[in-house]
Each structure stands twice: as C-alpha cells, then as structure tokens.
Amino acid sequence: MLQFMLLFSRQGKLRLQKWYTAYQDKMKKKITRELVTTILTRKPKMCAFLEYKELKVVYKRYASLYFCCAVEETDNELMCLEVIHRYVELLDKYFGSVCELDIIFNFEKAYFILDEFLLAGEIQETSKKQVLKAIAAQDLLQEEETPQGFFEDHGLG
Amino acid sequence: MALRKVRNNIDRIFDKSLTDLIRGIRNNKDNEAKYIAACIDEIKHELRQDSTVVKTNAIEKLSYLQMMGYDISWASFNIIEVMASTKYTEKRIGYLTASQCFHDETDVLMLTTNMMRKDLSSTNMYDAGVALGGLACFDLSSTNMYDAGVALGGLACFVTTDLARDLANDVVTLLSSSRPYIRKRAVLLLYKIFLKYPESLRPTFPRLKEKLEDPDPGVQSAAVNVICELARKNPKNYLSLAPVFFKLMTTSSNNWMLIKIIKLFGALVPLEPRLGKKLLEPLTNLINSTSAMSLLYECINTVIAVLISVSAGTPGDHTASIQLCVQKLGVLIEDSDQNLKYLGLLAMGKILQTHPKAVQAHKDIVLACLDDKDESIRIRALDLLYGMVSKKNIMEIVRKLMSHVDGAEGSNYRDELLSRIIQICSHNNYQYITNFEWYVSVLVELTKVEGTKHGAMIAEQVQDVTVRVQSIRHFAVSQMALLIENAHLLLAGSAQHRSNVSEVLLAAAWICGEYSEHVQNVQSVLESMLKAKVSMMPGHIQSTFVQNIAKLYAVQLSQSEQEDDWDAVESLDNLMLSKLPQFEQTDNLEGQERACTLLEMVREIEKLHAQREKIAADVTALFEGELNPVAAKAQRKVPLPPGLDLDTWINEPPAESSSSESEEEPERKNGPTVRSEFAGFGAPRPFGEEAETKKKYEQPSPDEMKKMRAQRQADIESNPYYVKGDAKATAKRPTKLASRKDSDEKAVEATPLDLQSPLEIPGVVGLNKYMEQQESTLSWKKAKKEKRKKKGKKGRVSSSDDEDLPVVHQVNRADGEMPEGAKSTDDEEEGTKKKNGTGDPYKALDMDLDQPLREDERLPVAQHRVASLDLGHPAGLKSKADKKTKKSKTPKAPKAPKEEKPKKSKKSAKEVVDEPPPPPPPAPTAEPQDDMDFWLSASSAPAPPAAAEEKVSKKKSRSPEKEKKPKKSEKHHGKESKRKQRHSSTRSGEELVENAPHHLAVHDKNEYEVASGVCTPSKQTNGAVEGSATPKKEVSTPTNLPPMTSYHLLAENAFVRMTYETRVSTADANQVASAVIFANVGANEIRQIEFNVLDSLNTKMLRDPAAPQGALKVPFNLPQGVSNEHVFRFAVEAINVPQKLRGTLTFLVETENGSVPEKIDFHLKFPCVSFTVPATIGSDAFSELISSGELEASSSLQFATTDSLNDVVRNLCFHGHFT
C-alpha cells in the first residue's frame, strides 16, 4: 500500500502531497523535509530507491519535478515506479504536455486526477482511459453548474 | 438593498482567486511570510461571508497554503460547511481540502458522519465518488455517482474508528451499486474501514469475496488489492482463497493485478508448501514470457519464497527454478538501469539464505557492483558478500574491501565497510579464515581507518581471535605490543576519534598482559604502558592498563629475580612506584581501586626486595591459569546444583584454604574485567562437566581443589572444542616462557617503514605489508636469519614463523563454554521478542474468515445505534443478542431469514414441521480446508483448466465414498432412539444459537422430537437416506440462506445440558474442534467442571501438555441459568472412519448444604459426513456421475421411494452439502 506521495521541485518546494496513512502534521513536515533533502542530494545516476525508516521510498524525476512515493517494505518498487509513471502520463494527457506551472496553478486538478487513479493508497483504476473519462465527466458536471451558479450568486440571475 | 447587493458583487470581483494568490506568492518571494499573513486575514474575512462561492474560494486558497506548510486547522468547520454544499464544484473542493488537512484527531469530524452518509447515498454518482475519496483519505460517496465517489475519497483519508463504524454499512451497501465506479471505490475503502473497525471484517468479507468475480475488471482488481493487503498481514486466514486467486492468476492479463496476486501468493506460500509446488510452473512460465520488469521481479520474489518454503519442508529437486531465478537476477544486476541492479542484488540476497551455491556463480558481477557509483547499490552488494566468501577467496575479497575503505568518501560508508569486513571474517566463528595472522593484520590495519566508530568491534575481534586461536597469540602479542608502544599515535586524532579507536588499546593492553609470556621485550612494553598519556585515555582503558601492568610486572620480576639481577629488580620497583600514582587519579573508580591496590602491593614487594627476598613466584601465581571463551549467557545459565545452599558456609571460617589464594581472590575478581565472559578465570570453574560437581561444591577442601584442577586438565584434553594444538599451547606459563625463548631466536624484526600517515605505526605489520611478506616468503626467510636492525627503532616484530606455525590455525570455534544442563535460549528469546512486538494495527484483523458468522456479528445499521452498542462485546454476551435481533428491524437482505428463526422455533411443533428446512452450510470451516486439500493435492497442475477438471472429478469420486460410511455406523445404534436424539439435539442446538438458552431448555422434550424438518446438514444426509420419510419437504429448501451452526445434544441431566458442534480446524486438517455448550439447567451454581474423554486409537483429545492424560478443566463456572461454550480440540488420524468417543463430565453442584460432586457420561460422535466437502458440480453432473458407474464405492442402502431419480439425486446433493 502506498503510504504517501510527494511532488516537489528541484528547489525543494512542495508541489503536491497526498498522505494515505494518518500522520500528525509535525511528522508530515519532518518526513517531507528529510526526504526532500535526501533525494535532492542524490546524483542522477543513482538508483531510485531509498530505505527510510520502515518504508521504502521510490522517486523519479520528471523535468524539474520529483515524484516521490513511500511504500511498505514488502511492496514492489518497480510497480511503484510504474504508478508514478502512470500518474505523470495521466497529468500529461490531461494538461497536454504537463509542466510544473500547470501543477502549481491547477493543483486541485492534479489532486483530482490522483484521486481517480489511486484511492486509499491502492490503485483504483489501471486503465488510463477510465481515469480520464471520470475526470472529464466530473469537469463537465462542474461546468454545467458554474454558469448558472455564477449568475445566481452574483445577483445577476 | 439592491444597491448593497451590487456593491457586494463588486467587492467580490476584487476577491483574490486561487490564481491571484499563487501569482502573488510568486511575486513576493522576498516577504512571502508577510504576504501570506495578509492573505490569511483576507481569507478569514471571506469565510465570514454567507456566499458559499466565496467560502469555497477561500477554502481552495487555504488548501494551497496548507500544502506550503501553513496550519489551517482553525478553518476545519468552514471546510465542513463547504463539504456540505449542494454544488458539486464546491463539494469537491471541500472534500479535497478535508482529505488534505483532516486527520483522525480532527474533532469536527464527528459532524461529518451524516453529511457523508447523505453524500454516499446521493444520486449523483460523482457525489458518492468524492465522498468515497474523502473517506479513503478518511473513507465515502452520492446519487450523483461522483458525490459518493468524492465522499469515498474523503473517507479514505480521514477514517476514524467512529466514522468507520457508522459508515461501514453504507459503504457495504455501495458494493452492490450498479455503477462499477462506485463499487470500485467502495471496495478499496473497505480496507481502511477494516483497519479502523476490525469487527466489520467478518460480516463484510463474503461480499468482498464476491467482488473478485465482478464483471468489471476495475472492481475485480480493487478487490484483489484489498484482499492482497489483508492477506499479507494475516496470511493464514486467506489460504482458502488460493484456488480463486490461482484461477485469476492463470487467466488475467492485467499486470497490475497479477503483481498483487503473485505478491499475495508470496505471503501464502510459507504456510502451505504444496501451494508453492503448484505455483512453480505458472510462475516460471510468467518469468519466461513477461516483458514487464515489475512483474518479473514479483514472480522471482514469490518463486524465492516458494523455494524457501519448499526447502524447509519436503525434499525435491528445484534446481531448475533456482537456476532460472538466479540467471534472471544476474541479468537484472548486469543491466545498466541502476534500479534493476539494486533490486537484483536485493532479491539475490534472499536466495542466498537458502541456496548460497547458486548465488556464488555470480560472484563476479556482485563484486563488480562494489565499484558502483551508487552507495545503496554498494551496500546491497556488501550484503551479498558473505555468501560469496570462501576459504579460498576471502583474502582477495577483503583486500578489495580494504581498498574501498581507503577510497570511501563519507564516514558512514566507510564504517559500513569496516563492520562488513569484520562480519565477513568472523562469520560463523571464523569459518572462512585459514590464516589468522593475516586476519590480525587486517584488524590492525583497520585501526588506522580515520574516524571509525568501530574501535570496540575491532578490539573485541582481536581479543576473541587471540583467545580462540592459540597459535596466533605470539603474532598477535607482537602486534599489540607495537600498538601499545605507539599508543600516542593512536591517540593523536580528535577527541571523538580517540575515544573510539582507543578501545583497541584496551584489547592491546589486555593481550599483552594476559599473554605476557609471548611479549618479546617486557620491559619496553611495561614502560610504554606506564608512560602512556593517561589523560588522553578513557577511564575504563586506564583501569585495564593497571591490571595488565601488574601482569607484565610479574613476568618481568620473575625474569630479573631468576637472573639475580637485583639492580634490575630495584629499578623495576622504582619505575612502578613512580609511575603508578598517576593512575590513582583516574576518574574511573575501578581503575582507581586497582591502581591503589597494585601500588600497595608493589610497596610491600619492594620492602621484601630490600631484604633480598625473592617474591616473583607468588606474584606470578596471581595470574596463573588459562582463559577460555565462555558463552555470553553462561553465567546466567549456571544451574544451581541440587543440595547446594548458598547461605551456609562452604568451609567454616577458620578453615580457610591457602592464605595467599584467598587474599588474592578479591583482587582477581575485579581483575580482568575486560570482557565479562572472562571473569573468574583460573578459579575452579563455577560449573563442571563432571558428575561429581555436586560433591565438590559441598566440600571443596584444598585437596579436592587440586583434584578438580587435574580433572579439569583431563577435561581439557578430552574436550574436542578445546584447542590442544602444539605443546606450546597446553603448557603452563613457565614452559611457555621457555618455548618463547626458542621462538625468540627465530624472530626477526620487520623492516620498519617511515611514517606514511599519522596512524602508520612503524613495525606494525599492516595488511599490505603482511601480504607483501607472504608473497616474498623466500626473501623473508633469508631476512630472518640476518636479523637486521634499522635506525635503532624499538619496533621489533616477530614475523610469522612459517616453519613453526601451521598455515591453518586451530580455532576454538565453540560458542563458548556453557554450564551443564543449560539450554540455548535463542528460541525463547525470539519468542518473547515477538510477543513484545509493538501493537500492530493489523493484529486486530487476524480473524478466521471461514467460521460461520455469529448472530451478533453484523454491521451496525445507522438508524439503530442502540443495537450497535452491543458490538463492543463480540462473542460472550449471548443473552443480549436475543433482544438485539428484535430491535434491529431493518436487517440487510441476506440476514433476514436468520433473524426470523427465533420466532419460528417458538411456534408449535406442527408449524415447525411445515417450515422449510433451514439453510445448508453446515460446517463451513471444514469445506474450504478440504477443498484446499483437494485443490492442492491435484498433482501439480498441468494446465489450469485441466487442473480444474481434475479437481472436480476427484471430488466426484471421493464424496460418495464418504457418504456411505456414516450410514454403516448408524446401523450399530437403535435407529429409533437415534433419530429421536438427533432431532432433539438439533432442536436444542438451534436454541442455543438463538441465544435463548435457559428458558427454552426447560421446555417439554416432545416439542423437540417433532422438529424433524430442522435437521442439521450433517444429519440430513442420513435422514434422507435412512428414513426418506420427508423428502418432499426437504427438497423445497431455499439454497441461499445464511450459514447457521448446528449443535447436537451431547448429554443432559437435571443439572447440566451439553450440546456440541463439530468443526474442522482450519489450521490443521487433522484436527477437529468440538464446541461444547454447557448450559446450567438446574437451580444451583455449577463449579469445577472437568471434561474428559477416553481417547481412541484414531482420535485423541488435545490436552494440556502438562497433564497428558487427565481431564480438561473447563475455565468457567456456571451460575444458575447460564450457558457458556468451550472448544475442545481433537487430533484425528483418519477422517474416513466414523468416531465415537466415550467421555465423562464431572462437576460440583453448589447447594445450600455444600457442594455435591456430580458426573454425567456422554458419547461424542464425529460422523464422517462432518468432513464431507462441497464440490462445484451441478445436480445433473452428479446424476450423470452416479449413472456412469465410475464410482469407487456405492451405497449399500436401499429403500423404497416413489420419487423420481432426479428428486432423489437432488436430495442427496442437498443433504451431503454438494450443491
């Protein structure tokens, strides 16, 4: 089971975090800080796995962003890498060649996509098509609401 | 009014959107904190407004700030407001923020329960989806499917025990949603709910299992994920699912799911080696065919698990599989992808544990990985090294590692290397080391490593080797003497480095002192020790120094006295007297004490010397004797000999033995505390291998002491672990000294080199030099004869006397001496460790999923909170359950029939007869287990479909055979009475299940007799075949009723009534459990219930190992009107023979006149039919089978019937629980 997923930039700025097990805020910050520093100091030629406490950390860098996941000791690291890759593919499909700025300014979308792909630390849907379909359907739902809501709320309806 | 509205709207246009906020933060990099503080103020203002749009916007911004590390817990309530919005957009943001910042201690969570429930049942599918997402972070979902989805997602993040309990039922309802999207999310969420609310697992599990066959692949894989997670924590409960997963594995092509399934098998395999054998072939196929590395890796891992489990159990040739794995891993390791390399090494390490030879073939690639740039890969490779090492290559490998030590940047890795070198060398008591001089050189070399943390480890090794390998002592002592003489170099570095590496000095001092007969120049070593920079050394080392100074002093003294060199004696005494006082200043109490004692002794000795008295013999007597390695636990393990009273005087005080010894005794005790194991050397051993130990302890007169010594000497001689070695070794000190002189002559000084590094000590044979010497043995030998001296340096090294010392040193490899009768406690300790293991959240999920559900096990239904309260007390409180069934008026569909039963059973007898007979599932525990056996025993499946067929056919042939047997056994008893009893027992069994024991138990017996329709499944078989009186009624049985338990009457009298049910243990196929319910039907309390049966050859009751024959005590008393259940286990040899055990129950009845012993006899029956197994063949197939004549056995019973063949067959199918 995935324990958490972090996205951070080369400067060490957190771009996204998703925790699948309950940690106290302090702990979350500590883990984030430690992992970010460790991973940023690793050289590109090094392998993508770390042992961190009782977890295994798997990370991968895409352009300026690091994707970092923690899994349990008995989990399959390569599958975790594939999870990361699949998520990047999904982001890429959704935003159309995704870049860091997309994720900064649409971070909620990035979360929504992640939530459709993973749930409770497990892969929810292995088909890219299905995930994107679900996201599109929900976006449509929002769009249908918005104009109406907008005019109503603004006293113009 | 309108104006204000317009103004508000204009204000709002100037509100910051999320994008504005992000831009703002990016533009204010210099004073970010200030900017954000201002933004938070704005947000607070926005949150106070009525409009949900504004609030949502504010919350969205907060979620961004939360990610940046700002605390937004103050806005929890506002988040919930937004979650409760009717608009999907807002709800989605609300749930997102909640899932990000809520945790299980957020107090407002309790407010969300109802909202979530609403969302979960929403008509918008995404509502539900979002709710599920939330729950998944907590845990739930709406009619808009995404409403529910969102709620589920939220739940996944913030499930608390309360939420889990309250919403479990809603989530389970969603499992049957028509939309795969919702089902999928609900399935995944279940895992979170199980974790928080373990009681929900058993009632829900059947539903979850169904989802394995869901038509939607997403749902299917979600179910696989969840069961895989569950099973990895508590594998044994999921063994029965193996066939289902096996089928999935061989049919699915979804790699994600395959990985999970294979991982699941990896967890199951250690429990069931047969499963492993079955898996090998499909896994091998996958390994050969797949192109996905992750799948390949998972397969290899599981194959390794299989190999481990198989190798532990049955023998068999699996070389092919091992070869395949190792070969594939070799490919991974050689791959240019660092990740694969790393994982390859990791997996290789697992194979190493069981099949070291297979791995050794890849020695070269593994060694090559030591040069990798990536530290984690190097460390993985180091892990493997100890498996690669052999006697032949250890020198080469260690040399390589040593060169890495030099080159390593970062002290962590260097230390890691250092400890690995030592581990490799000391592995299995120096198994691979043939040349200990080499090893000592390695250790000496390692002391030069700067900033190492492992000084103590090196010290320990040097000591250990020197103690264990007698023939190395000479060499070791010479090296250590050099270390001592150059202590100032070791103590040069920083304070921290000093404290670590100075541990080596401790070992050096101890070795020089203890084996002082090997020291070449005692005088010089003694001087160096006395002149050491005391202030730079830690106290405990100073303390060791003092002790060993004393030893050296003794040696030097005896030498000088022998030569009658009174000048030397005097100067020696003076040296001691002048230098010792500095040790009295040490901060180590032990050291102070020793220094003072020694100083006083020297003063006394000096006085004697002044009168020209020779005292050396007495002084050396202090340190006589030989030290052996003693097991670490030996002292604790010394058994107290029987008859030994530690409080009585051993000898009456005046009759003390030789005065000198007793005086010295205390001194010795705190003597060489270098390592606790060595304490008490020289003294009579505290434990004996001799049988007479006891006597000796009782009266050890001086004579006997002598005898003991002699005896011990004899022991040493006969002890295979004791290194006898050459004459040098066993000889006492004086002889050793003599022989030392011989070797002295041969000894040569090494060529001292100039200082290369600050830690380079001239004369110390480092590894490189040692190797050089080895390589040029010839010139070396010549050099010896020349006895060169260079630059007047003291550094004299006795080289390896190649002629004297065998290359293969003899090593005392025993674990160390242990007292007689002491057992190794490794296992115990492991056991306790496991027990002490910290609270594991998954422990709670360890429950038997095959057991039929109890009445009280169900998910709490939201509307009836009162009922759910009972869930706190799962089993015991049966009386409450009755009320509960009445209260919960909205039970879920499948449970409905069960709940109606209590009422029905109270109806008049005739009505009962008309009732459709209750559901089949008899002893469901038995089924999966047997099912597994069939599945597994199906000779290692050729192709999966074929395996399935085979499975079916096997069952076909076996089941009828089984059916027959009970019938025969029935004939022995009077049929009439038998049937009566059967009816009554089933009847009463039902009552107990319904948890209304006492009132009903007193009812008229006649009532039970008529309840013929209510047969338990096991009996139904007989009923149908024997009587066939009521076939029609029974045919009409509904098939999908929930499981129920079936209790038979065991015995009954005026006081107690026993009913029992037979369950086949899931843990062990050869065990049967009989759950007996004891009901107190009398008016008095019953105490001290003891249950005993006469074992038959085939069936034995499993008793307390302490009392293998006696009766089993039932661990409870029965107050009036109370019933309780206890499970007795039986080991059964053959399940195809019906069993009948005679037994007795004894107990005390508490009356006003005191307690009266009572007893009751009974017969415990285990009919074969309780072991029968359901097979998945249709009734048509069954009838075909019967008519085909292929059966091994056929029924010998005949009866007239008017029913058609089909009806009869259907009857048989039903009653034998073959659906």
Chai-1 contact restraints between the chains, C-beta under 6 A:
chainA,res_idxA,chainB,res_idxB,connection_type,confidence,min_distance_angstrom,max_distance_angstrom,comment,restraint_id
A,M1,B,E229,contact,1.0,0.0,6.0,A-B,restraint_1
A,L14,B,M67,contact,1.0,0.0,6.0,A-B,restraint_2
A,A22,B,H103,contact,1.0,0.0,6.0,A-B,restraint_3
A,A22,B,D104,contact,1.0,0.0,6.0,A-B,restraint_4
A,K45,B,K373,contact,1.0,0.0,6.0,A-B,restraint_5
A,M46,B,D374,contact,1.0,0.0,6.0,A-B,restraint_6
A,C47,B,Q338,contact,1.0,0.0,6.0,A-B,restraint_7
A,C47,B,N339,contact,1.0,0.0,6.0,A-B,restraint_8
A,C47,B,Y342,contact,1.0,0.0,6.0,A-B,restraint_9
A,C47,B,D374,contact,1.0,0.0,6.0,A-B,restraint_10
A,A48,B,N339,contact,1.0,0.0,6.0,A-B,restraint_11
A,F49,B,Y342,contact,1.0,0.0,6.0,A-B,restraint_12
A,N76,B,I259,contact,1.0,0.0,6.0,A-B,restraint_13
A,N76,B,S294,contact,1.0,0.0,6.0,A-B,restraint_14
A,N76,B,E298,contact,1.0,0.0,6.0,A-B,restraint_15
A,L78,B,M293,contact,1.0,0.0,6.0,A-B,restraint_16
A,L78,B,S294,contact,1.0,0.0,6.0,A-B,restraint_17
A,L78,B,Y297,contact,1.0,0.0,6.0,A-B,restraint_18
A,M79,B,I259,contact,1.0,0.0,6.0,A-B,restraint_19
A,M79,B,S294,contact,1.0,0.0,6.0,A-B,restraint_20
A,E82,B,S294,contact,1.0,0.0,6.0,A-B,restraint_21
A,F105,B,T19,contact,1.0,0.0,6.0,A-B,restraint_22
A,F105,B,I22,contact,1.0,0.0,6.0,A-B,restraint_23
A,E108,B,L96,contact,1.0,0.0,6.0,A-B,restraint_24
A,Y111,B,L96,contact,1.0,0.0,6.0,A-B,restraint_25
A,D115,B,G133,contact,1.0,0.0,6.0,A-B,restraint_26
A,D115,B,G153,contact,1.0,0.0,6.0,A-B,restraint_27
A,L119,B,A136,contact,1.0,0.0,6.0,A-B,restraint_28
A,L119,B,A156,contact,1.0,0.0,6.0,A-B,restraint_29
A,L119,B,R185,contact,1.0,0.0,6.0,A-B,restraint_30
A,L119,B,L188,contact,1.0,0.0,6.0,A-B,restraint_31
A,A120,B,A136,contact,1.0,0.0,6.0,A-B,restraint_32
A,A120,B,A156,contact,1.0,0.0,6.0,A-B,restraint_33
A,A120,B,L188,contact,1.0,0.0,6.0,A-B,restraint_34
A,A120,B,L189,contact,1.0,0.0,6.0,A-B,restraint_35
A,A120,B,K192,contact,1.0,0.0,6.0,A-B,restraint_36
A,E122,B,L188,contact,1.0,0.0,6.0,A-B,restraint_37
A,E122,B,N225,contact,1.0,0.0,6.0,A-B,restraint_38
A,I123,B,W256,contact,1.0,0.0,6.0,A-B,restraint_39
A,Q124,B,K184,contact,1.0,0.0,6.0,A-B,restraint_40
A,Q124,B,L188,contact,1.0,0.0,6.0,A-B,restraint_41
A,E125,B,G218,contact,1.0,0.0,6.0,A-B,restraint_42
A,T126,B,W256,contact,1.0,0.0,6.0,A-B,restraint_43
A,Q138,B,Y126,contact,1.0,0.0,6.0,A-B,restraint_44
A,Q138,B,Y146,contact,1.0,0.0,6.0,A-B,restraint_45
A,L141,B,Y88,contact,1.0,0.0,6.0,A-B,restraint_46
A,L141,B,Y126,contact,1.0,0.0,6.0,A-B,restraint_47
A,Q142,B,T89,contact,1.0,0.0,6.0,A-B,restraint_48
A,E145,B,K87,contact,1.0,0.0,6.0,A-B,restraint_49
A,E145,B,Y88,contact,1.0,0.0,6.0,A-B,restraint_50
A,E145,B,T89,contact,1.0,0.0,6.0,A-B,restraint_51
A,G149,B,K87,contact,1.0,0.0,6.0,A-B,restraint_52
A,D153,B,S51,contact,1.0,0.0,6.0,A-B,restraint_53
A,D153,B,V53,contact,1.0,0.0,6.0,A-B,restraint_54
A,H154,B,N9,contact,1.0,0.0,6.0,A-B,restraint_55
A,G155,B,K5,contact,1.0,0.0,6.0,A-B,restraint_56
A,G155,B,N9,contact,1.0,0.0,6.0,A-B,restraint_57
